[in-house]
Amino acid sequence: MATLVQVRAEVESVYKRESRRILATLIRLLGDFDLAEEAMHEAFFIAVERWQRDGIPANPRAWLVSTGRFKAIDSLRRRARFDRSQTQLMMALEGLQEDEVKDEELEDDRLRLIFTCCHPALAADAQVPLTLREVCDLTTEEIARAFLQSPATIAQRIVRAKAKIRDAQIPYQVPSLAELPERLDSVLRVIYLVFNEGYSASSGNNLMRNDLSDEAIRLGRLLQQLLPDPEVLGLLALMLLQASRQAARSDKHGELILLDEQDRRLWNRALIAEGCQLVQQALRSQQFGVYSLQAAIAAVHAEAASAEQTDWEEIVGLYDVLLRGWPSPVVELNRAAALARRDGPQAGLLAVEAILARGQLQDYHLAHCARAELCRQLGRLDQARDAYRTALDLTSQGAERRFIERRLSAL
């Protein structure tokens, strides 16, 4: 018999690993976000007692889904005394066979949930926050930081989106092939935001959250099987190429290592090979977009033996193409960094300061980091210190703060 400490450790591990899958399945079964979340948390609470008494089940996820379903039935039974509209759902849930709950379908429940959260009936500014909250378990504070919005604004958007799904009875399903293209942009954007939060966490002491980046790649692979669109290939390639550098992005103490200083022997060559092959496939289609072009830039970095041997001319050219089709100040900032490598720090600094002078990226710490580094290279140490202090004030990410503090100390 497992001890209470062992059971609690296992429940915490399962929650971290499986809670979003369990929630997605319960939402499919119950058709109600709030009821599903309530049922899931009750199931985990019950698990602490039952697993200590009966042992940890062979399939904890199936056990938790089943227990959550029964708790939801109990809750609906109580509500049905006062609200007859709950009776039909309760009867439908009671009629489900156990194997229907345990059945592992080809189309992943989390992928269904993403498509539901990205339904065109929902407000565009609510789709991504809802998905990040419900599919990935990011807090409203983390989402707010990613979108430079207040937590209250993000919370209101999520509440309104849930109500819309419930009231409009938006179906919980992957759309038909005919409907997929119009839904694809939002889904790709969500998956990439999930990956980015894992690859470079917006808060906390750890630089990376590998569980999120791994989940984004898994969802990207599922989407590729469903719809091998060039931009799906491009996004998957981009994530694989960036993930290939994860082992080299921090030292044994978890401290940030910049791309130029990374030990490239630690890069995952299998991921690089797969990513480069997908990039070529996407570009050959002549129907590529923003993700394929970013992946092409990542591929140039991945194939270079060192920072000095990187083809900066090609990278600047790819950023030029990207800016013409999909202009954004962040892309412009990245181009400025590449320009500094090709034409020298003065050229890069002029480009960065032009962005900031327009009032863009004033709240983006990496823009000020870029300016600080270029000022340092040019010997403008007072300006470099000021820019690093501004960047420090704008980030709450532990590893990034420590990196900036080290740069300041060195100055």
C-alpha positions in Angstrom: 0.0 0.0 0.0 1.3 3.4 -1.0 2.0 6.0 1.7 0.2 9.3 1.8 3.4 11.1 0.7 3.9 8.7 -2.2 0.2 9.2 -3.3 0.4 12.9 -3.1 3.6 13.0 -5.1 2.0 10.8 -7.8 -1.2 12.9 -7.9 0.9 16.0 -8.3 2.9 14.4 -11.1 -0.2 13.2 -12.9 -1.8 16.7 -12.5 1.3 18.3 -14.0 1.5 15.8 -16.8 -2.1 15.0 -17.6 -4.5 17.6 -16.2 -5.0 19.5 -19.5 -5.8 16.3 -21.3 -8.2 15.2 -18.6 -9.9 18.6 -18.7 -10.1 18.5 -22.5 -11.8 15.1 -22.4 -14.2 16.2 -19.7 -15.1 19.3 -21.6 -15.9 17.0 -24.6 -18.1 14.8 -22.4 -19.8 17.6 -20.4 -19.9 20.4 -23.0 -19.3 22.9 -20.2 -15.9 24.4 -19.3 -16.7 25.3 -15.7 -18.5 22.0 -14.9 -15.5 20.1 -16.4 -13.0 22.1 -14.4 -15.0 21.6 -11.2 -15.3 17.8 -11.9 -11.6 17.5 -12.7 -10.5 19.1 -9.5 -12.9 17.0 -7.4 -11.5 13.9 -9.1 -7.9 14.8 -8.2 -9.0 15.5 -4.6 -10.7 12.1 -4.4 -7.6 10.4 -5.9 -5.5 11.3 -2.8 -7.8 9.2 -0.6 -8.8 6.4 -2.9 -5.3 5.7 -4.3 -3.9 5.4 -0.8 -6.6 2.9 0.1 -6.9 1.0 -3.2 -3.5 1.6 -4.8 -2.5 3.7 -7.8 -4.5 2.6 -10.9 -2.7 1.3 -14.0 -4.2 4.1 -16.1 -4.5 7.2 -13.8 -5.8 9.4 -16.6 -8.8 7.1 -17.4 -9.5 6.7 -13.7 -9.6 10.5 -13.2 -11.8 11.1 -16.3 -14.2 8.4 -15.1 -14.3 9.8 -11.6 -14.7 13.3 -12.9 -17.7 12.2 -15.0 -19.4 10.6 -12.1 -18.9 13.7 -9.9 -20.4 15.8 -12.8 -23.4 13.5 -12.8 -23.8 14.0 -9.1 -23.6 17.7 -9.5 -26.1 17.7 -12.4 -28.4 15.5 -10.4 -28.5 18.1 -7.7 -29.0 20.9 -10.2 -31.7 19.1 -12.0 -34.0 19.4 -9.0 -34.0 23.1 -9.6 -33.2 23.3 -13.4 -34.9 20.9 -15.8 -32.5 21.9 -18.6 -29.7 20.0 -16.8 -31.7 16.7 -16.9 -31.0 15.9 -20.5 -27.2 16.3 -20.1 -27.3 14.2 -17.0 -29.1 11.4 -18.7 -26.7 11.5 -21.7 -23.8 11.2 -19.3 -25.3 8.3 -17.4 -25.9 6.5 -20.7 -22.2 6.7 -21.7 -20.4 3.3 -21.5 -17.1 3.1 -19.6 -15.2 2.2 -22.8 -16.5 5.4 -24.4 -14.7 7.4 -21.7 -11.5 5.4 -21.9 -11.3 5.2 -25.7 -8.2 6.8 -27.2 -9.4 8.4 -30.4 -7.0 9.3 -33.3 -8.0 13.0 -33.1 -6.6 14.2 -29.8 -9.1 15.9 -27.4 -6.8 18.8 -26.8 -6.7 19.5 -30.6 -10.5 19.5 -30.6 -10.4 21.9 -27.7 -8.1 24.3 -29.6 -10.4 24.3 -32.5 -13.4 25.0 -30.2 -11.5 27.9 -28.6 -10.6 29.3 -32.0 -14.1 29.1 -33.4 -14.9 32.1 -35.7 -18.0 32.8 -33.6 -15.7 33.9 -30.8 -14.1 37.4 -30.7 -10.6 37.3 -32.2 -9.0 38.8 -29.1 -10.5 36.1 -26.9 -9.5 33.0 -28.9 -5.9 32.9 -28.0 -6.2 33.8 -24.3 -9.0 31.2 -23.9 -6.9 28.5 -25.4 -3.8 29.4 -23.4 -5.9 29.3 -20.2 -7.9 26.1 -20.9 -5.5 24.0 -23.0 -2.2 25.0 -21.5 -3.1 26.0 -17.9 -1.3 29.4 -18.2 -2.6 31.8 -15.5 -4.4 35.0 -16.5 -1.3 36.9 -15.3 1.0 35.0 -17.6 -1.3 35.5 -20.5 -1.7 39.2 -19.7 2.1 39.6 -19.8 2.3 37.9 -23.1 -0.3 40.3 -24.6 0.8 43.4 -22.7 -2.7 43.6 -21.2 -4.1 43.8 -17.7 -5.1 40.5 -16.0 -8.6 41.9 -15.5 -9.0 42.5 -19.3 -7.8 39.0 -20.1 -10.1 37.4 -17.5 -13.1 39.2 -18.9 -12.4 38.0 -22.4 -12.1 34.4 -21.2 -15.3 34.6 -19.3 -17.2 36.0 -22.2 -15.8 33.4 -24.6 -16.8 30.5 -22.3 -20.3 32.0 -22.1 -20.5 32.3 -25.9 -19.4 28.7 -26.4 -22.1 27.5 -24.0 -24.9 29.8 -25.2 -24.2 29.3 -28.9 -23.7 25.6 -28.4 -20.4 25.7 -30.4 -19.5 22.1 -31.2 -16.6 20.5 -29.6 -14.9 19.0 -32.7 -12.2 19.3 -35.3 -13.9 21.0 -38.3 -14.4 19.4 -41.7 -11.6 19.6 -44.3 -13.7 22.3 -46.1 -13.8 24.4 -42.9 -10.2 23.9 -41.8 -8.5 26.6 -43.9 -10.5 29.5 -42.4 -9.8 28.2 -38.9 -6.2 27.5 -39.4 -4.5 30.9 -38.8 -5.9 31.1 -35.2 -4.9 27.6 -34.4 -1.4 28.0 -35.7 -1.0 31.2 -33.8 -2.2 29.5 -30.6 0.2 26.5 -31.0 3.1 28.8 -31.6 2.3 31.0 -28.5 2.2 27.8 -26.4 5.6 26.8 -27.8 7.0 30.3 -27.1 5.8 30.3 -23.5 7.6 26.9 -23.1 10.7 27.9 -25.0 11.1 31.2 -23.2 8.8 31.4 -20.1 7.3 34.9 -19.5 7.8 34.6 -15.7 9.2 32.5 -13.0 12.8 31.5 -12.2 13.2 28.9 -15.0 14.1 30.0 -18.5 12.1 27.2 -20.1 9.0 25.1 -19.6 9.7 22.0 -21.6 6.3 20.6 -20.9 4.6 23.4 -22.9 7.1 23.4 -25.8 6.8 19.6 -26.0 3.0 19.8 -26.0 3.1 22.4 -28.8 5.2 20.2 -30.9 2.9 17.2 -30.3 -0.1 19.3 -31.3 1.8 20.5 -34.4 2.4 16.9 -35.4 -1.3 16.1 -34.9 -2.2 19.0 -37.1 0.2 18.0 -39.7 -1.4 14.6 -39.9 -4.8 16.2 -40.2 -3.8 18.9 -42.7 -0.4 18.9 -44.3 -0.7 22.6 -45.3 2.6 24.4 -46.1 2.2 26.7 -43.1 1.5 23.7 -40.8 4.8 22.3 -42.0 6.5 25.6 -41.6 5.3 26.0 -38.0 6.3 22.4 -37.1 9.7 23.0 -38.7 10.2 26.3 -36.7 9.3 24.7 -33.4 11.7 21.7 -34.1 14.6 23.9 -35.1 14.2 26.2 -32.0 13.7 23.2 -29.7 16.9 21.7 -31.1 18.9 24.3 -29.2 17.2 23.8 -25.8 20.0 21.8 -24.2 22.5 24.6 -25.0 20.4 27.6 -24.0 21.2 27.4 -20.3 24.1 26.3 -18.1 24.0 23.7 -15.3 22.7 26.4 -13.0 19.8 27.4 -15.4 21.4 30.6 -16.5 20.8 32.0 -19.9 23.3 31.4 -22.7 22.9 33.6 -25.8 22.9 32.0 -29.3 26.4 33.2 -30.2 27.9 31.7 -27.0 26.1 28.3 -27.1 28.0 25.0 -27.5 26.6 23.8 -30.8 27.7 20.3 -30.1 24.7 20.1 -27.7 22.2 21.0 -30.5 19.9 18.1 -31.4 20.9 17.1 -34.9 17.9 14.8 -35.4 15.5 17.7 -34.8 17.6 20.0 -37.1 17.5 17.5 -39.9 13.7 17.0 -39.6 13.1 20.7 -39.3 15.3 21.5 -42.4 13.5 18.9 -44.4 10.1 20.4 -43.5 11.3 23.9 -44.3 12.4 22.8 -47.8 9.0 21.0 -48.3 7.1 24.1 -47.3 9.2 26.5 -49.4 8.9 24.3 -52.5 5.1 24.7 -52.3 5.4 28.4 -53.2 2.4 28.9 -50.8 4.5 29.5 -47.7 3.9 32.3 -45.1 5.2 33.8 -41.9 6.0 30.5 -40.1 7.9 29.0 -43.1 10.0 32.1 -43.5 10.8 32.2 -39.8 11.7 28.5 -40.0 14.0 29.2 -43.0 15.8 31.8 -40.8 16.1 29.3 -38.0 17.5 26.7 -40.5 20.3 29.1 -41.6 21.3 29.4 -37.9 21.0 25.7 -37.3 23.2 24.8 -40.3 26.0 27.2 -39.4 29.1 25.8 -37.6 29.5 29.0 -35.6 28.0 32.4 -35.2 30.9 33.8 -37.3 30.1 31.4 -40.2 26.4 32.2 -40.2 25.2 33.5 -43.6 24.0 36.9 -42.3 23.4 38.1 -45.8 20.8 35.4 -46.3 19.2 36.0 -42.9 18.8 39.7 -43.6 17.3 38.9 -47.0 14.8 36.5 -45.4 13.8 39.2 -42.9 13.3 41.6 -45.7 10.8 39.2 -47.4 9.1 38.6 -44.0 8.7 42.3 -43.4 7.2 42.9 -46.9 4.5 40.3 -46.4 4.0 40.4 -42.6 5.4 43.7 -41.2 5.8 43.9 -37.4 8.1 45.8 -35.0 9.4 42.5 -33.5 10.4 41.2 -36.9 12.0 44.5 -37.6 13.9 44.2 -34.3 15.2 40.8 -35.2 16.2 42.1 -38.6 18.1 44.9 -36.9 20.1 42.3 -34.9 21.0 40.5 -38.1 21.9 43.8 -39.7 24.3 44.5 -36.9 26.1 41.2 -37.6 26.2 41.9 -41.3 27.0 45.6 -41.4 28.3 46.4 -37.9 26.8 47.5 -34.6 26.2 51.1 -35.7 23.9 50.0 -38.5 22.0 47.8 -36.1 21.7 50.5 -33.4 20.3 53.0 -35.9 17.6 50.4 -36.8 16.8 49.6 -33.2 16.6 53.3 -32.2 14.3 54.0 -35.2 11.8 51.4 -33.9 11.9 52.9 -30.4 11.7 56.5 -31.7 8.3 55.6 -33.3 7.0 54.6 -29.9 7.0 50.9 -30.7 8.4 48.2 -28.4 8.9 50.7 -25.6 7.5 48.0 -23.2 9.4 45.1 -24.8 12.5 44.3 -22.7 14.4 42.6 -25.6 14.3 45.8 -27.6 16.2 47.6 -24.8 18.5 44.7 -24.4 19.4 44.9 -28.1 20.0 48.6 -27.8 22.2 48.1 -24.7 24.3 45.4 -26.3 24.9 47.5 -29.4 25.8 50.6 -27.3 28.2 48.4 -25.3 29.9 47.2 -28.5 30.3 50.9 -29.6 31.8 51.9 -26.3 28.7 54.0 -25.2 28.7 52.5 -21.8 26.4 55.1 -20.0 23.8 54.5 -22.7 24.3 50.7 -22.4 23.7 50.9 -18.6 20.6 53.0 -19.0 19.2 50.6 -21.6 19.9 47.5 -19.5 18.2 49.1 -16.4 15.1 49.9 -18.5 15.1 46.2 -19.7 15.5 45.0 -16.2 12.4 47.0 -15.1 10.4 45.4 -17.9 11.0 41.7 -17.2 9.9 39.5 -14.4 11.6 36.4 -15.8 14.2 35.2 -13.4 16.8 33.9 -15.8 16.6 36.9 -18.0 16.8 39.3 -15.0 19.9 37.5 -13.7 21.4 37.7 -17.2 20.8 41.5 -17.4 22.2 42.0 -13.9 25.4 40.2 -15.0 25.7 42.4 -18.0 25.2 45.5 -15.8 27.8 44.3 -13.3 30.3 43.7 -16.2 29.8 47.3 -17.3 
